[in-house]
Amino acid sequence: MANSSFASTGDSSSSGRSDRSLRPAAGARRREAEDPLQLALLYFCQVEAGTPWKGNDVLEKHFEAVERVAFSRGLSPEGIDILLDFALGLRMGSKCGIRVLKCLIPASVIPESAVVKGVSWFCVGKMPPNMQIMFIRWFITMFDLIESKERLHSLYGFFFCFLSDENLCPYICHLLYLLTRRESVKPYRLRKLMNLQSKMGEQPFLMVLLSLYKVFCPEMVSLTIPARIKNGFKNYDSTWKNALSAVQKRNKAEIVMELQAAVSVRPQSASRKRKRNCHLSVPPLGSCAPPPGAREDGVLGSRVFPLEQLRTFPQLLQNIHLLELPAQMGSVLNSPLVLHYINCITDDSVFLRLDYWLGHALHEEFLFCKDTSYENNSEAIEFFSSLITAQQFLQEGFLSTEVFTLKFLRVWDGSLFRSQILSLLSYIPVIPCSDVKQLLFEPLIQLFFSCSLYFKCSVIECLNSMLVKWLTWHAVFASEDQFDMSISGHSPTNMSLSGIMSSVVELVEFVGRISTIALHMEGYNTLLLHFVLNFYETVCDMYVKYDFPLAIMPPAGVFYPALLSKDPVSVNQLCHIMFRYRVNLLSAKDPEKQGKKTFLVNSKTYRKYNQYVVAMVWCLWSSKAFMAGMEIEINPDLLAQAGVAEYRSSFNIVHHPALTGYAIDFFHKCWPESKQLNLSAIKGRHWDWYLEYLFTQGFDGLREFIESSIRRLSGPAGLNSSRAK
């Protein structure tokens, strides 16, 4: 009995442990069954067509559950599939369908099968026009989240048929723009687009799609496409984008917090309030799902190589013929390997797609954003840094950033994202002379004179960088026999050599004017003068260094402050600039020696150069400062009232304010026991020794100027408009 009783007790205990082990699984199933979202999805999946929606409390409860989850953490792929089929199937009418479409915010990806099924509802013929438009808008907005697009590309002809519908046409053009490949361009499709254009006029959405067709097959499209098409595809779906951005940000923060908790790191607050729209995040790089036949080593037997598997440069070289660029072109900004690929291919559609994506991101975030609070915005700075890095890598800017930057100048305060905006500004290509004043100079000059000294220095540096890019572009792309050149490698705008020269002249003269005024305003600040002279270092070498047939001398308001500056670096830099002007002007007179094309230098340029050389020689060498014949001529009576003895020698290389310290040091080295300072003793052979001493101190520009422009016995050598002396 005891044994029997013991056995019975043991069986009871074993049964109890088994029941307890099954409780968590049963509880999980019960919670899942009671989950409001799961119940709602089950309801929408099983509800019969024709069920009334007015006064339906059960429907309202399920709607609220779906909306709450959709706008907080997003919907799963299965949920998107069920709800999209319910909405477009019109089981409970178009009003319920539109309400569902408004909350279709995915948490991760959207199944391609769900979108294809949604497209199939177009064939039924029951969907009202407003539902059709709303679905296409949702399709466009969520295009980059669709996990694969091969089946959608096969529906290109189906979508093309809906261009005849005037209500759908703008949205279908936008969708076709995203789906178009080279093989999509057919003569009959082009004819239909041209017929639509003749019927509807030059609508921006048609022109943008035609421009893409022309990029793929220029021999088929004889139509002249404008260089800039305003508002090709308008964006009306900021609500979906804002909700999607908030969901993605919240999900990312939750993942980060889970990882931080896993490694026992105290999580930082991620609840910073968003004060503005967020369209500036660069999407992750991705492409279609790996096709069948993909091996683990990344080499495919199919024609497509997934970009997410691209890791090394050898891998890029091995699979360069298999790459397919992503649907979301913005993702390439953070991928140096894909930028290498873009730099190699000659397909201009890549830049069109990048311009389209960048244009939406920049305009929506900065120009069309109602809230202008941008304080401590690390996302925008990161976005700008990616954009600038990509432009530096490609060695050219994008049309969309050019348009944005020129528009943003008119509303910019000069401090917001200063370094980023000026970097973008420096990449603006050559602007026609007729437009450069209105687009660039007018908004920039208002900021220049109303902001700080450091902003003025930044602007001069930016314009110097812009000039270097203009000249470099000319040196790379200009040919000896052909002067009709595209402003950028991916812009249809053409400009003649004379047009480019006119724009460069406008830019150099503009910098000369603002530099003269700014130096006076800032008390001839040494830092500002340094940036101005850096600009003229570029200007003085335009012919020899960049093969640009132009010579422009600095204005007197820049030259004389540098010549009479207290800063030795500025004086040395000016001497180097004048030496390079001499080299360029001599090269212009002797094209056979340099192997360059002859160009005629204006006689005024030679006279200006000779005048500057004489002024420098008289000041630094001959001790004849302020004599008649110089541009800065001071009344002798006024100079006498100043009480400066031997004022004519006050700016030679011994007594010049910028060189006095070196002269004193040299005097003490030569006469260490002398108790009285007498700089006039530096004459005769000591003068030559003093020169050698200055040259050892880094005055290379002074040495270049003296050796090239000063003759010890016969005086200064200038340049004549007909020959060099």
PyMOL commands that set and color helices and strands:
alter all, ss='L'
color gray80, all
select helices_A, chain A and resi 2-34+36-46+57-70+77-89+94-102+112-124+129-141+143-145+150-153+156-164+169-179+182-184+187-200+204-216+238-262+307-309+313-318+329-334+336-344+349-367+378-394+399-408+418-426+433-450+453-477+497-521+526-540+542-546+556-563+568-589+591-594+603-620+636-641+647-649+660-670+679-681+685-696+700-709
alter helices_A, ss='H'
color red, helices_A
select strands_A, chain A and resi 485-486+494-495+710-711+715-716
alter strands_A, ss='S'
color yellow, strands_A
deselect
rebuild
show_as cartoon
